[in-house]
Amino acid sequence: MSTTMSVRLDEKTIKQLEDMAVTINRPKSHLIREAIEQYVAEHVDYRIALDRLTNVHDETISSEEMGRLLADED
């Protein structure tokens, strides 16, 4: 199921969106949908990372230790 929404954009953003749509031969709605989906996914990742950083019970390790752990996976 999908829902139609409307948004207000400034003229500069509209022009950039129109130019991009022509360049990649996709409708503006496709670009807007992709942008929103990507933003939401990144925000979810950001919230998870922030929650982990602020969780006093979550173990933290140094970047050196992380490097060693990743090297061990090879």
C-alpha distances in whole Angstrom, upper triangle without the diagonal:
4,7,10,13,17,20,23,25,29,30,31,28,27,29,29,25,26,29,27,24,27,29,26,25,21,20,20,16,16,19,17,14,16,19,17,15,19,20,18,19,23,23,22,25,27,26,27,30,31,31,33,36,36,36,40,40,38,41,41,43,45,43,47,46,42,44,46,43,41,44,45,42,43
4,7,10,13,16,20,21,25,27,28,24,23,26,25,22,23,26,24,21,25,26,24,23,19,17,17,13,13,16,14,11,14,16,14,13,17,18,16,18,21,21,21,24,25,25,26,29,30,30,33,35,35,36,40,40,38,41,41,43,44,43,46,45,42,43,46,43,41,44,45,42,43
4,6,10,13,17,19,23,25,26,23,21,25,25,21,22,25,24,22,25,27,25,24,20,17,16,12,14,16,14,11,15,16,14,14,18,18,16,19,22,21,21,24,26,25,27,30,30,31,33,35,35,36,40,40,39,41,41,43,45,44,47,46,43,45,47,45,43,46,47,44,46
4,7,10,14,16,20,21,23,20,18,22,22,19,19,23,22,19,22,25,23,22,18,15,14,10,13,15,12,11,15,16,13,15,18,18,17,20,22,22,23,26,27,27,29,31,32,32,35,36,37,38,42,42,41,43,43,45,46,45,48,48,44,46,49,46,44,48,49,46,47
4,7,10,13,17,19,21,18,16,20,20,17,18,22,21,19,22,24,23,22,19,16,14,11,13,14,11,11,14,14,12,14,17,16,16,19,21,20,21,24,25,25,27,30,30,30,33,35,35,36,40,41,39,42,42,44,44,43,47,47,43,45,48,46,44,47,48,46,47
4,7,10,13,15,17,15,13,17,18,15,16,20,19,18,21,23,23,22,19,15,13,11,14,14,11,12,15,15,13,16,18,17,17,21,22,21,23,26,26,26,29,31,31,32,35,36,36,38,41,43,41,43,43,45,45,44,47,48,44,46,49,47,45,48,50,47,48
4,6,10,13,14,12,11,15,15,13,15,18,18,17,20,22,22,22,19,16,12,11,14,13,10,12,15,13,12,15,17,15,16,20,20,20,22,25,24,25,28,29,29,30,33,34,34,36,40,41,40,42,41,43,43,42,45,46,42,44,47,45,43,47,48,46,47
4,7,10,12,10,9,13,14,13,14,18,18,18,20,22,23,23,20,17,14,13,16,15,12,14,17,15,14,18,19,17,19,22,22,21,24,27,26,26,30,31,30,32,35,35,35,38,41,43,41,44,42,44,44,43,46,47,44,45,48,47,45,48,50,48,49
4,7,8,6,6,10,11,10,12,15,15,15,18,20,20,21,19,16,12,13,16,14,11,14,16,14,14,18,18,17,19,22,22,21,24,26,25,26,30,30,30,32,35,34,35,38,41,43,41,43,42,43,43,41,45,45,42,43,47,46,43,46,49,47,47
4,6,5,6,9,10,11,12,14,16,17,19,20,21,22,20,18,15,16,18,16,14,18,19,16,17,21,21,19,21,24,24,23,27,28,27,28,32,32,31,34,36,36,37,40,43,45,43,45,43,44,44,42,45,47,44,44,48,47,45,48,50,48,49
4,5,5,6,9,10,10,12,14,15,17,18,20,20,19,17,14,16,19,16,15,19,20,18,19,22,23,21,24,27,26,26,29,31,30,32,35,35,34,37,39,39,40,43,46,48,46,47,46,47,46,44,47,49,46,46,50,49,46,49,52,50,50
4,5,5,6,9,10,11,12,14,16,16,18,20,19,18,14,17,19,16,15,19,19,17,18,22,21,20,23,26,25,25,28,29,28,30,33,33,33,36,38,37,38,41,44,46,44,46,43,44,43,41,44,46,43,43,47,46,44,46,49,47,47
4,5,5,6,9,10,10,12,14,15,16,18,16,15,11,14,15,12,11,15,15,13,15,18,18,17,20,22,21,22,25,26,25,27,30,30,30,33,35,35,36,38,42,44,41,43,41,42,41,39,42,44,40,41,44,44,41,44,46,44,45
4,5,5,6,9,10,10,12,14,15,16,14,13,9,12,14,12,11,14,16,14,15,19,19,18,21,23,23,24,27,28,28,29,32,33,33,35,37,37,38,41,44,46,44,45,44,45,44,42,45,46,43,43,47,46,43,46,48,46,47
4,5,5,6,9,10,11,12,14,15,15,13,11,14,15,13,13,17,18,16,18,21,21,21,24,26,25,26,29,30,30,32,35,35,35,38,40,39,41,43,47,48,46,47,45,46,45,43,46,47,44,44,48,47,44,46,49,47,47
4,5,5,6,9,10,10,12,14,13,13,10,13,14,11,12,15,15,13,16,19,18,18,21,23,22,24,27,27,27,29,32,32,32,35,37,36,38,41,44,46,43,44,42,43,42,39,42,44,40,40,44,43,41,43,45,43,43
4,5,5,6,9,10,11,12,10,9,7,10,11,8,8,12,12,11,14,16,16,16,19,21,21,22,25,26,26,28,30,31,31,34,36,36,37,40,43,45,42,43,41,42,42,39,42,43,40,40,44,43,40,42,45,42,42
4,5,5,6,9,10,10,10,9,7,10,11,10,11,14,15,14,17,19,19,20,22,24,24,26,28,29,29,32,34,34,35,38,39,40,41,43,47,48,46,47,45,46,45,43,46,47,43,43,47,46,43,45,48,45,45
4,5,5,6,9,10,10,11,9,13,13,11,13,16,16,15,18,21,20,21,24,25,25,27,29,30,30,33,35,35,36,38,40,40,42,44,47,49,46,47,45,45,44,42,45,46,43,42,46,45,42,44,47,44,44
4,5,5,6,8,8,9,8,12,11,8,11,14,13,12,16,18,17,18,21,22,22,24,26,27,27,30,32,32,33,36,37,37,39,41,45,46,43,44,42,42,41,39,41,43,39,39,42,42,38,40,43,41,40
4,5,5,6,5,6,6,9,9,7,10,12,12,13,16,17,17,19,21,22,23,25,27,28,28,31,33,33,34,37,38,39,40,42,46,47,44,45,44,44,44,41,44,45,41,41,44,43,40,42,45,42,42
4,6,5,7,8,9,12,12,11,14,16,16,16,19,21,21,22,25,26,26,28,31,31,32,34,36,36,38,40,41,42,44,46,49,50,47,48,47,47,46,43,46,47,44,43,47,46,42,44,47,44,44
4,6,8,10,11,14,13,12,15,17,16,16,20,21,20,22,25,25,25,28,30,30,31,34,35,35,37,39,40,41,43,45,48,49,46,47,45,45,44,41,43,45,41,41,44,43,40,41,44,42,41
4,6,9,10,13,11,10,13,15,13,15,18,18,18,20,23,23,23,26,28,28,29,32,33,33,35,37,38,39,41,43,46,47,44,45,43,43,42,39,42,43,39,39,42,41,37,39,42,39,38
4,7,9,12,10,10,14,15,14,16,19,19,20,22,24,25,25,28,30,30,31,34,35,36,37,40,41,41,44,45,49,49,46,47,46,46,45,43,45,46,42,42,45,44,40,42,45,42,41
4,7,8,7,7,11,11,11,13,16,16,17,19,21,22,23,25,27,27,29,31,32,33,35,37,38,39,41,43,46,47,44,45,44,44,44,41,44,45,41,41,44,42,39,42,44,41,40
4,5,5,7,9,10,11,13,15,16,17,19,20,22,23,25,26,28,29,31,32,33,35,37,38,39,41,43,46,47,44,46,44,45,45,43,46,46,43,43,46,44,41,44,46,43,43
4,5,5,6,9,10,11,12,14,15,17,18,20,21,22,24,26,27,29,31,32,32,34,36,37,39,40,44,45,42,44,43,44,44,41,44,45,41,42,45,44,41,43,45,43,43
4,5,5,6,9,10,11,12,14,15,16,18,20,21,23,24,25,27,29,30,31,33,35,36,37,39,42,43,41,43,42,43,43,41,44,44,41,42,45,43,40,43,45,42,42
4,5,5,6,9,10,11,12,14,15,16,18,20,21,23,24,26,27,29,30,32,33,35,36,38,41,42,39,41,40,41,41,39,42,42,38,39,42,40,37,40,42,39,39
4,5,5,6,9,10,11,12,14,15,16,18,20,21,22,24,26,27,28,30,32,33,34,36,40,40,38,39,38,39,39,36,39,40,36,37,40,38,36,38,40,38,38
4,5,5,6,9,10,11,12,14,15,16,18,20,21,22,25,26,26,28,30,31,33,34,38,39,37,38,37,38,38,36,40,40,37,37,41,39,36,39,41,39,39
4,5,5,6,9,10,11,12,14,15,17,19,20,21,23,24,26,27,29,30,32,33,37,37,35,37,36,37,38,36,39,39,36,37,39,37,35,38,40,37,38
4,6,5,6,9,10,11,12,14,15,17,18,20,21,23,24,26,27,28,30,32,35,36,33,35,34,35,35,33,36,36,32,33,36,34,32,35,36,34,34
4,6,5,6,9,10,11,12,14,15,16,18,20,21,22,24,26,27,28,30,34,35,32,34,32,33,33,31,35,35,32,32,36,34,31,34,36,34,35
4,5,5,6,9,10,10,12,14,15,16,18,20,21,22,24,25,27,28,32,33,31,33,32,33,34,32,35,35,32,33,36,34,32,35,37,35,36
4,5,5,6,9,10,11,13,14,15,17,19,20,21,23,24,26,27,31,31,29,31,30,31,32,30,34,34,30,31,34,32,30,33,35,32,33
4,5,5,6,8,10,11,12,14,16,17,18,20,21,22,24,26,29,30,27,29,28,29,29,27,31,31,27,28,31,29,27,30,32,29,30
4,5,5,6,9,10,10,12,14,15,16,18,20,21,22,24,28,29,26,28,27,28,29,27,30,31,27,29,32,30,28,31,33,31,32
4,5,5,6,9,10,10,12,14,15,16,18,20,21,22,26,27,25,27,26,28,29,28,31,31,27,29,32,30,28,32,33,31,32
4,5,5,6,9,10,11,13,14,16,17,19,20,21,25,25,23,25,24,25,26,25,28,28,24,26,29,27,25,28,30,27,29
4,5,5,6,9,10,10,12,14,15,16,18,20,23,24,21,23,22,23,24,22,26,26,22,24,27,25,23,27,28,26,28
4,5,5,6,9,10,10,12,14,15,16,18,22,23,20,23,22,23,24,23,27,27,24,26,29,27,25,29,30,28,30
4,5,5,6,9,10,11,12,14,15,16,20,21,18,21,20,22,24,23,27,26,23,25,28,25,24,28,29,27,29
4,5,5,6,9,10,11,12,14,15,19,19,17,18,18,19,20,20,23,22,19,21,24,22,21,24,25,23,26
4,5,5,6,9,10,10,12,14,18,19,16,18,17,19,20,19,23,22,19,22,25,23,22,25,27,25,27
4,5,5,6,8,10,10,12,16,17,15,17,17,19,21,21,24,24,21,24,26,24,24,27,29,27,30
4,5,5,6,9,10,11,14,15,12,15,15,17,19,19,22,21,19,21,24,21,21,25,25,24,27
4,5,5,6,9,10,13,14,11,13,12,14,16,16,19,18,16,19,21,19,19,22,24,22,25
4,5,5,6,9,12,14,12,14,13,16,17,17,21,20,18,21,24,22,22,26,27,26,28
4,5,5,6,10,11,10,12,13,16,18,19,22,21,19,23,25,22,23,27,27,26,29
4,5,5,8,9,6,9,9,12,15,16,19,18,16,19,21,19,20,23,24,23,26
4,6,8,10,8,9,8,11,13,14,18,17,15,19,21,19,20,23,24,24,27
4,6,9,8,11,11,14,16,18,21,20,19,22,24,23,24,27,28,27,30
4,5,5,9,10,14,16,18,21,20,19,22,24,22,23,27,27,26,30
4,6,8,9,13,16,18,21,19,19,23,24,22,24,27,27,27,31
4,6,9,13,16,19,21,19,18,22,23,21,23,26,25,26,29
4,6,10,13,16,18,16,15,19,19,17,19,22,22,22,26
4,7,10,13,15,12,12,16,16,14,17,20,19,20,23
4,7,10,12,10,10,13,14,13,15,18,18,19,22
4,7,8,6,7,10,11,10,12,15,15,17,19
4,5,5,6,9,10,11,12,14,15,17,19
4,5,5,6,9,10,10,12,14,15,17
4,5,5,6,9,10,10,12,15,16
4,5,5,6,9,10,11,13,15
4,5,5,6,8,10,11,13
4,5,5,6,9,10,11
4,5,5,6,9,10
4,5,5,7,9
4,5,5,7
4,5,6
4,5
4
